[in-house]
């Protein structure tokens, strides 16, 4: 369900060029997360979920444990979007701020809605990036193959690179995003190297197949030789 909503939100962001609709897309993202949470919760009552359900030839394995962790990720992501999808408010203190006026409660205070200057309030793709991170994290939990694990990690990492560099006017944000990107590229090389070595020694990328070979040590020695 979350992938379907992701495609619809992607097309909607591609057809819109108004930055003032970013709050609307953030609230739509909250609704997407809510419906995805309800869908994930209803799947816990499936009988065959206790033993696990394999999807796409073993690329993904759905169990009750993965569904519970997916619900946890959806809750955290919903809270993050909820904190950034409404207008911020700021309290201003009036002209008279002496100690005597404060003691006699004559300080003029009022609430004023300030203009949204943060980057998440001016970029309409902010909610879309969060949904991409959620998709990569939820698919990573259910991955049962080394190839799908790598793709899910990259899907999540690319979105986090963009979020790290969202504050374009900040030097620390740009520097941290560049550092994160370089470290992520180096980590991806090591992941691909490890997957290549495992595939060269076992001839498999499926985690269940690799476990079945390694669990039987005598068979693994004969197979590797």
Helices and strands as residue ranges (DSSP letters): H 2-15, G 19-21, H 22-42, G 43-45, G 47-49, E 53-55, E 60-62, H 64-83, E 89-93, H 99-103, E 109-113, G 119-121, H 126-141, H 146-164, H 171-202, H 207-215, H 217-224
